Amino acid sequence: MRREKRHLGEFELYVMLAVARLGDGAYGGALRREIEQRTSRAVAIGALYATLDRLGDKKLLQFRVEGPEAGRPGRARRYCLLTPAGEAALRRSATMLRRMMDGVQVGGVPLIDVR
């Protein structure tokens, strides 16, 4: 029996969506703020970095490291980009989620309209 490709978990999906939204500006601190702002959920930076590492190990993300900006002391930043496999996984997960939500009503109000 053929094994299905692994699907993204909820937090992995949030991270991948934030990376896609932020584009070239996707690094740990910016990703954390984006997810917290859009989900109203506190994000532990350790959980975020563990998830980034896991997505990198799965070849869904690639990274580039840049040193501190001139006049800004601190550490180097590790920026993230979706790989082609990451883009495909994100599209697959988003499509499945939309399909599952289409037509569902909670309290008489549709969750989503996929037209």
Secondary structure, DSSP 4 states (H G I P E B T S, - for coil): -PPPPPPPPHHHHHHHHHHHHHGGG-BHHHHHHHHHHHH-----HHHHHHHHHHHHHTTSEEEEEEPPPTT--S--EEEEEE-HHHHHHHHHHHHHHHHHHTT-EETTEES----
